[in-house]
Amino acid sequence: MSSVSGSSPGNDQGRISNHPTSSSAVPDSQVQDGQSQDGTALNTPASGLSSSAHVPPFPPCACSTSASQEDVVLSESDEVLLSIYMNQLSNRFPFVIIPPGTTVQHLKATRPFLLKVIRMVASVRNLRSVRAQSQAIIRYISDAMLMRSERSLDLLQGILVFLGYYHYHCMVHAQFNNLTHLAVSLVEDMSLTSCPKTPDKRCPLPMRRGEELRARTNEERRALVGVWYMSSK
């Protein structure tokens, strides 16, 4: 008790001053070194960081890789691929129907682009070949529509078949929206949404007495409905 009562405020202050605080325990030189290191780390560019902090990029998509000539070569004949489309695939996508008895030679002469797309979608047993053929078809479409301004039912039907089986392709690079808009543009440019014009273009009237308008073919009707169906999804 006497030791406690004998203590004076001056002695307490002396004892407190004898114990250095945490801030005074670290030398000024070390504080300055730590601040300089922090500034150096903040000013260091990302390229100067260690390789362990670098995040590797995602691997390239399989569908975006360049295809070789071996991938484009068909593993089955045109007759077999056409038969697969007519007997197994077209029933699920009834907007482009190939009439029974149609030969490969007839399609080559009348619908060459459609035949290319049929080859692609019917090669479902070889998805590597499907990817390779799809790249060639996309290049053909861009060159035909954007460079040559081609407008034909053959081109429209081929795009429709491509859209009908787009789920066989990579969803990231399927070009579905782009091809759908191109199909809508083809329908408008070919005037498939309006009544067909009279064959006599010199006549300013839509129809003369004794002359009938050309009726739409079933191919045109199916193509129009197909574009409406694909664009309304």
C-alpha positions in Angstrom: 0.0 0.0 0.0 2.8 2.4 0.9 4.5 1.8 -2.5 1.3 2.6 -4.3 0.5 5.7 -2.3 4.1 6.8 -2.6 4.0 6.9 -6.3 3.8 10.3 -7.8 2.4 11.5 -11.1 5.9 12.3 -12.1 7.1 8.8 -11.5 4.1 7.4 -13.5 4.9 9.6 -16.4 8.5 8.5 -16.2 7.6 4.9 -16.3 5.3 5.4 -19.2 7.9 7.3 -21.2 10.3 4.4 -20.6 8.1 2.1 -22.7 8.4 3.1 -26.4 5.2 3.0 -28.5 4.9 0.8 -31.6 5.4 3.7 -33.9 8.7 4.7 -32.4 9.9 1.1 -32.3 10.3 1.0 -36.1 13.2 3.1 -37.3 12.5 5.8 -39.8 14.8 4.2 -42.4 12.7 1.0 -42.4 9.5 3.0 -42.8 10.9 4.9 -45.8 12.1 1.7 -47.3 8.6 0.1 -47.0 7.0 3.1 -48.5 9.4 3.1 -51.4 8.8 -0.6 -52.0 5.0 0.0 -52.0 5.4 2.8 -54.6 7.6 0.6 -56.7 5.0 -2.2 -56.7 2.2 0.2 -57.6 4.2 1.7 -60.5 5.4 -1.6 -61.9 3.5 -2.5 -65.2 1.6 -5.7 -65.5 4.3 -7.1 -67.8 6.9 -6.8 -65.0 5.0 -9.1 -62.7 6.0 -12.7 -62.1 4.8 -15.3 -64.6 2.9 -17.1 -61.8 0.4 -14.2 -61.7 -0.3 -14.3 -65.4 -3.6 -15.9 -66.3 -3.3 -18.0 -69.5 -5.9 -17.2 -72.2 -8.7 -19.6 -73.1 -7.9 -22.2 -75.7 -9.2 -21.4 -79.2 -12.6 -22.8 -80.1 -12.5 -26.0 -82.2 -14.8 -24.5 -84.9 -12.6 -21.4 -85.4 -9.5 -23.4 -86.3 -8.6 -23.6 -89.9 -9.8 -26.7 -91.7 -7.6 -28.8 -93.8 -8.4 -30.3 -97.2 -8.8 -33.7 -95.6 -11.7 -32.4 -93.5 -13.5 -31.0 -96.5 -13.4 -34.3 -98.3 -16.7 -36.1 -97.9 -16.7 -39.5 -96.4 -19.9 -40.5 -98.2 -21.2 -40.1 -101.8 -23.6 -37.3 -102.8 -26.3 -39.9 -103.4 -26.0 -41.2 -99.9 -26.0 -37.7 -98.4 -29.0 -36.7 -100.4 -30.9 -39.8 -99.4 -30.1 -39.0 -95.7 -31.5 -35.5 -96.1 -34.6 -36.6 -98.0 -35.5 -39.6 -95.8 -34.3 -38.6 -92.3 -33.8 -34.8 -92.0 -36.3 -33.0 -94.2 -39.3 -34.4 -92.3 -38.1 -32.4 -89.2 -37.6 -29.2 -91.2 -40.4 -29.2 -93.9 -39.5 -25.8 -95.3 -37.1 -27.1 -98.0 -38.4 -30.3 -99.5 -36.6 -32.2 -102.2 -39.2 -34.0 -104.4 -38.9 -37.8 -104.7 -37.0 -38.9 -107.7 -34.7 -35.8 -107.7 -31.2 -36.8 -108.7 -27.9 -35.3 -107.6 -27.2 -34.2 -111.2 -30.5 -32.3 -111.3 -29.7 -30.5 -108.1 -26.2 -29.6 -109.3 -27.8 -28.0 -112.4 -30.7 -26.2 -110.7 -29.8 -25.8 -107.0 -26.0 -26.0 -106.7 -25.7 -24.0 -103.4 -28.6 -26.0 -101.8 -26.7 -29.2 -102.6 -23.6 -27.9 -100.9 -25.6 -27.2 -97.7 -27.4 -30.6 -97.9 -24.0 -32.3 -98.1 -23.0 -30.4 -94.9 -26.1 -31.1 -92.8 -26.2 -34.8 -93.9 -22.6 -35.4 -92.8 -23.8 -35.8 -89.2 -21.6 -38.9 -88.8 -18.5 -36.7 -89.2 -18.8 -33.4 -87.2 -15.3 -32.4 -88.2 -16.3 -32.5 -91.8 -19.5 -30.5 -90.9 -17.3 -27.7 -89.4 -15.0 -27.6 -92.3 -17.9 -27.5 -94.8 -19.7 -24.8 -92.8 -16.7 -22.5 -93.0 -16.6 -22.8 -96.8 -20.4 -22.2 -97.0 -20.2 -19.0 -94.8 -17.5 -17.7 -97.1 -19.6 -18.5 -100.1 -22.6 -16.7 -98.7 -20.7 -13.6 -97.8 -19.1 -13.5 -101.3 -22.4 -14.2 -103.1 -24.7 -11.7 -101.2 -22.3 -8.9 -100.2 -19.9 -8.9 -103.2 -21.9 -10.2 -106.1 -25.4 -9.1 -104.8 -26.9 -12.5 -105.7 -30.6 -13.0 -105.1 -32.0 -16.4 -105.8 -34.2 -19.1 -104.4 -31.3 -21.4 -104.4 -29.4 -19.1 -102.0 -32.5 -18.6 -99.8 -33.2 -22.4 -99.5 -29.6 -23.1 -98.7 -29.5 -20.5 -95.9 -32.8 -22.0 -94.5 -31.3 -25.5 -94.4 -28.2 -24.1 -92.7 -30.4 -22.4 -90.1 -32.6 -25.5 -89.6 -29.6 -27.5 -88.4 -27.5 -24.8 -86.7 -27.6 -26.8 -83.5 -24.9 -29.1 -85.0 -22.5 -26.1 -84.9 -20.7 -24.3 -82.1 -23.2 -22.0 -80.3 -20.7 -19.2 -80.0 -19.9 -19.1 -83.7 -23.1 -20.4 -85.2 -23.9 -17.1 -87.1 -27.5 -17.8 -86.5 -28.7 -14.1 -86.2 -26.6 -13.0 -89.1 -27.9 -15.7 -91.4 -31.5 -15.0 -90.3 -31.2 -11.4 -91.2 -29.7 -12.3 -94.6 -32.7 -14.6 -95.2 -35.1 -11.8 -94.3 -33.3 -9.5 -96.7 -33.5 -12.1 -99.5 -37.2 -12.4 -99.0 -37.7 -8.7 -99.3 -35.4 -8.3 -102.3 -37.1 -11.1 -104.1 -40.6 -9.7 -103.3 -41.8 -13.0 -101.8 -44.0 -11.1 -99.4 -46.1 -9.4 -102.1 -48.2 -10.7 -105.0 -46.2 -11.8 -108.0 -45.9 -9.3 -110.8 -47.3 -9.9 -114.3 -44.8 -11.4 -116.8 -45.2 -8.4 -119.1 -43.1 -5.7 -117.3 -44.0 -3.1 -120.0 -47.6 -3.0 -118.7 -47.9 -0.4 -115.9 -51.0 -2.1 -114.6 -50.7 -5.1 -112.4 -53.0 -7.2 -114.6 -54.6 -6.9 -118.0 -57.8 -8.6 -119.2 -57.2 -12.2 -120.2 -53.9 -12.3 -118.4 -53.4 -14.0 -115.1 -50.7 -13.4 -112.6 -48.0 -16.0 -112.1 -48.8 -18.0 -109.0 -46.3 -18.6 -106.3 -44.6 -22.0 -106.4 -44.7 -24.3 -103.5 -40.9 -23.8 -103.0 -41.4 -20.1 -102.7 -44.3 -20.5 -100.2 -42.3 -22.9 -98.1 -39.3 -20.6 -98.1 -41.4 -17.7 -97.0 -43.0 -19.6 -94.2 -39.5 -21.0 -93.2 -38.0 -17.5 -93.0 -41.0 -16.3 -90.9 -40.6 -19.3 -88.6 -36.8 -18.9 -88.1 -37.0 -15.1 -87.6 -39.8 -15.4 -85.1 -37.8 -17.6 -82.6 
